[in-house]
Amino acid sequence: MQQKIKCAYAEFPDAYCSAAVATSGRSIFIQRLQECAMSPASDTEIKALSELAPAGFYIGLRVRFVAPETEVNHLPVPLMSRYVARGMALKDPLLQWAFMNCGKSRWSALPAEDPVGVMAEYGQHGLAYGCVISILSLSDGYVRTVGIFGRADREHTDQEMLGIEKLLLGMHRRRTAPRLTTSQIEALRLLADGHRYKRIAHILGITESAVKARFKSAVSQTGARTPVQALQIAMNAGLLSQGVLSSTGR
C-alpha cells in the first residue's frame, strides 16, 4: 500500500510524495554522486550554500526516473569513497527520507533506524549535524530535487533552513529542458547506440569534424562538459524520444 504524504509547498497543492516512487532509482542515483557533470548553481549560490553547510553538501537536481539532470557535490571525497565502496545508498536515512517526503527536516528529527551506520559515517567525516530538503513538482511529470546539507558544529537554525530551501527551490525552478536541434539529437542518438565518431559520420553522411561540431554545440546548449554528459541530460529530459525538437535549423 502506498504511503502518501501531502507536499509541504503551497505552490504544489495537489502534489503528493509516494513511498512507492522512491526506491527504484537510488542505487544508480548514488553511483553518480561523484560525477558532477555541470553546476546549475551560480558562484553566489555556491558561496551561500557553503556558508550554510560548511561541512559539505550534495544536491541532486530535478530527479526523474533514476537520475538527476545534474548534480552539485561538495561532500568530502573520503566520505564518498567509503560510501560508494560500502554500498550504503539503499540504507541511507537521508536519501530514504528525501525520496519519500517533501519539505525539510533536521537530521536529528529523522527516525533512528540506521542499520548500516550511515549517519555515523557522515559524522566521522565532519557532518555531525545537518538538514535534508526535498522538493517535488508535477508540472512536467514527477520531478524531484533533493539536497543534503551538513555542519560540524551545531544544528541548523530555522532561518538557515529556510535560506537553504529558498536557494534550492530557485535552482529547481530555473532548470528547464535544453533546446537541441534535430541534427544534434541525431548525433546523440547514435552516440547512445555506442557508435564512435567515425561511424556516426558515415551513418549521417557528414565529416567527422561535422560530428564533433554537433557534439560541441549540444554540450554548449545543455551546459554539460562532455558529449556523454550532454547525452545523459538529453535522455533525462526525454529529448531522444521526441520527433520535432527545436524550431531552429540543422
C-alpha positions as CSV (number, residue, x, y, z in Angstrom):
1,M,0.0,0.0,0.0
2,Q,1.4,3.4,-0.9
3,Q,2.1,5.9,1.8
4,K,1.1,9.4,0.6
5,I,2.3,12.5,2.3
6,K,1.0,15.9,1.4
7,C,3.6,18.1,-0.2
8,A,4.7,21.0,2.1
9,Y,4.9,23.5,-0.8
10,A,1.9,25.8,-1.2
11,E,2.7,26.2,-4.9
12,F,2.2,22.4,-5.4
13,P,-1.1,21.9,-3.5
14,D,-2.1,18.8,-5.5
15,A,1.4,17.2,-5.3
16,Y,2.0,14.1,-3.3
17,C,5.0,12.1,-2.5
18,S,4.7,8.4,-2.7
19,A,6.9,5.8,-1.0
20,A,6.4,3.5,-4.0
21,V,8.1,6.1,-6.3
22,A,11.1,6.3,-4.0
23,T,13.1,3.1,-4.2
24,S,13.7,2.2,-7.8
25,G,16.5,4.6,-8.7
26,R,18.5,5.1,-5.5
27,S,21.3,2.6,-6.3
28,I,22.0,4.1,-9.7
29,F,21.5,7.6,-8.4
30,I,24.1,7.3,-5.7
31,Q,26.7,5.9,-8.1
32,R,26.7,9.2,-9.8
33,L,27.2,11.3,-6.7
34,Q,30.8,11.9,-7.6
35,E,30.1,12.7,-11.3
36,C,29.2,16.3,-11.1
37,A,28.6,16.9,-14.8
38,M,27.8,20.6,-14.5
39,S,26.8,23.2,-12.0
40,P,23.3,24.7,-12.1
41,A,24.3,27.0,-9.3
42,S,25.9,30.4,-9.6
43,D,29.1,31.2,-7.7
44,T,27.0,33.3,-5.4
45,E,24.7,30.4,-4.7
46,I,27.6,28.0,-4.1
47,K,29.2,30.5,-1.7
48,A,25.9,30.9,0.2
49,L,25.4,27.2,0.5
50,S,29.0,26.7,1.6
51,E,28.4,29.1,4.4
52,L,25.2,27.5,5.4
53,A,26.6,24.0,5.1
54,P,30.3,24.4,5.8
55,A,30.9,20.6,6.3
56,G,29.6,19.8,2.9
57,F,26.5,19.4,0.8
58,Y,25.0,17.5,-2.1
59,I,22.2,18.5,-4.5
60,G,20.5,16.2,-7.0
61,L,18.6,18.5,-9.3
62,R,15.4,17.5,-11.0
63,V,15.4,13.8,-10.5
64,R,13.1,11.9,-12.8
65,F,13.0,8.1,-13.0
66,V,16.5,7.1,-11.8
67,A,18.9,10.1,-12.0
68,P,19.0,13.8,-11.6
69,E,19.5,16.1,-14.6
70,T,22.7,17.3,-12.9
71,E,24.4,17.4,-9.5
72,V,26.3,19.7,-7.2
73,N,28.6,17.6,-5.0
74,H,30.5,19.3,-2.2
75,L,30.7,16.4,0.1
76,P,34.2,15.3,1.4
77,V,35.9,12.9,-1.1
78,P,36.9,10.4,1.6
79,L,33.3,10.2,2.8
80,M,32.1,9.5,-0.8
81,S,34.8,6.9,-1.4
82,R,33.7,4.9,1.7
83,Y,30.0,5.5,1.0
84,V,30.2,4.0,-2.5
85,A,32.6,1.2,-1.6
86,R,30.3,0.0,1.2
87,G,27.2,0.4,-1.0
88,M,25.4,2.5,1.7
89,A,22.9,4.2,-0.6
90,L,19.9,1.9,-0.2
91,K,20.1,2.2,3.6
92,D,20.8,5.9,3.8
93,P,18.2,7.5,6.1
94,L,18.7,10.9,4.4
95,L,18.0,9.6,0.9
96,Q,15.1,7.5,2.1
97,W,13.5,10.5,3.7
98,A,14.2,12.7,0.7
99,F,12.6,10.3,-1.8
100,M,9.6,9.6,0.4
101,N,8.7,13.1,1.6
102,C,8.5,16.8,0.6
103,G,9.8,19.6,2.7
104,K,12.7,19.9,5.1
105,S,13.9,18.2,8.2
106,R,16.9,18.3,10.6
107,W,18.8,15.0,10.6
108,S,18.2,14.7,14.3
109,A,14.4,14.6,13.7
110,L,14.6,11.6,11.4
111,P,13.7,8.1,12.6
112,A,16.5,6.4,14.4
113,E,16.7,3.4,12.2
114,D,20.1,3.2,10.6
115,P,21.2,-0.5,10.4
116,V,24.5,0.1,8.5
117,G,25.6,3.2,10.3
118,V,25.3,5.7,7.5
119,M,24.8,8.6,9.9
120,A,27.8,7.6,11.9
121,E,29.8,7.7,8.7
122,Y,28.7,11.2,8.0
123,G,29.7,12.2,11.5
124,Q,33.1,10.7,11.2
125,H,33.8,12.9,8.2
126,G,32.7,16.1,9.8
127,L,29.0,16.2,9.1
128,A,27.7,15.8,12.7
129,Y,24.6,17.9,12.2
130,G,22.5,18.8,9.1
131,C,19.3,19.1,7.3
132,V,17.7,17.4,4.3
133,I,15.4,19.0,1.8
134,S,13.1,17.5,-0.9
135,I,11.1,19.4,-3.5
136,L,8.6,17.6,-5.8
137,S,6.7,19.2,-8.7
138,L,4.2,17.8,-11.0
139,S,4.1,20.5,-13.7
140,D,6.3,18.4,-16.1
141,G,5.8,15.0,-14.5
142,Y,7.2,13.7,-11.2
143,V,10.4,15.8,-10.9
144,R,12.2,15.9,-7.6
145,T,15.2,17.9,-6.3
146,V,16.9,16.7,-3.1
147,G,19.6,18.2,-1.0
148,I,21.8,17.1,1.9
149,F,23.5,19.8,3.9
150,G,25.9,19.3,6.8
151,R,27.6,21.1,9.6
152,A,30.2,20.0,12.2
153,D,29.4,22.5,15.0
154,R,25.6,22.8,15.6
155,E,22.1,22.3,14.3
156,H,20.8,24.5,11.5
157,T,18.5,27.2,12.7
158,D,15.0,27.6,11.3
159,Q,16.1,30.7,9.4
160,E,19.1,28.9,7.9
161,M,17.0,26.0,6.8
162,L,14.6,28.5,5.1
163,G,17.5,30.1,3.4
164,I,18.8,26.8,2.0
165,E,15.3,25.8,1.0
166,K,14.9,29.1,-0.9
167,L,18.1,28.6,-2.8
168,L,17.3,25.0,-3.6
169,L,13.8,25.9,-4.8
170,G,15.2,28.6,-7.1
171,M,17.6,26.1,-8.7
172,H,14.8,23.6,-9.1
173,R,12.6,26.1,-10.9
174,R,15.4,27.5,-13.0
175,R,16.3,24.3,-14.8
176,T,14.4,23.6,-18.0
177,A,14.9,21.1,-20.7
178,P,17.6,22.2,-23.2
179,R,16.6,23.0,-26.7
180,L,18.5,20.9,-29.2
181,T,18.3,20.8,-33.0
182,T,17.3,17.8,-34.9
183,S,20.9,17.3,-36.1
184,Q,22.3,17.4,-32.6
185,I,19.7,14.8,-31.5
186,E,20.6,12.6,-34.4
187,A,24.2,12.6,-33.4
188,L,23.4,12.0,-29.7
189,R,21.1,9.1,-30.5
190,L,23.9,7.4,-32.4
191,L,26.3,8.0,-29.6
192,A,23.8,6.4,-27.2
193,D,23.8,3.4,-29.5
194,G,27.5,3.0,-28.9
195,H,28.9,4.3,-32.2
196,R,32.2,6.0,-32.5
197,Y,32.6,9.4,-34.2
198,K,33.9,7.9,-37.4
199,R,30.9,5.6,-37.7
200,I,28.5,8.3,-36.8
201,A,29.9,10.5,-39.6
202,H,29.5,7.6,-42.0
203,I,25.9,6.9,-41.0
204,L,24.9,10.6,-41.2
205,G,26.9,11.2,-44.4
206,I,28.9,14.0,-42.9
207,T,32.5,14.6,-42.0
208,E,33.9,13.6,-38.6
209,S,34.6,17.3,-38.0
210,A,30.9,18.0,-38.5
211,V,30.1,15.3,-36.0
212,K,32.4,16.9,-33.4
213,A,30.8,20.3,-34.2
214,R,27.4,18.9,-33.5
215,F,28.5,17.5,-30.2
216,K,30.2,20.7,-29.2
217,S,27.0,22.7,-29.8
218,A,25.0,20.1,-27.9
219,V,27.4,20.4,-25.0
220,S,27.0,24.1,-25.1
221,Q,23.2,24.0,-25.2
222,T,22.9,21.6,-22.3
223,G,25.6,23.2,-20.2
224,A,27.5,19.9,-20.0
225,R,31.2,19.4,-20.1
226,T,31.3,16.3,-22.5
227,P,29.1,14.8,-25.2
228,V,28.4,11.9,-22.9
229,Q,27.1,14.3,-20.2
230,A,25.1,16.1,-22.8
231,L,23.6,12.8,-23.8
232,Q,22.6,12.0,-20.2
233,I,20.9,15.4,-19.8
234,A,19.0,15.0,-23.1
235,M,17.9,11.5,-22.1
236,N,16.7,12.7,-18.7
237,A,14.8,15.4,-20.4
238,G,13.1,13.0,-22.7
239,L,14.5,14.6,-25.8
240,L,15.8,11.5,-27.6
241,S,12.2,10.2,-28.0
242,Q,10.8,13.4,-29.4
243,G,10.2,13.9,-33.1
244,V,10.5,17.7,-33.5
245,L,13.0,19.0,-31.1
246,S,13.5,22.6,-32.0
247,S,12.4,25.3,-34.4
248,T,16.0,26.0,-35.2
249,G,17.7,24.6,-38.3
250,R,20.1,21.8,-38.7
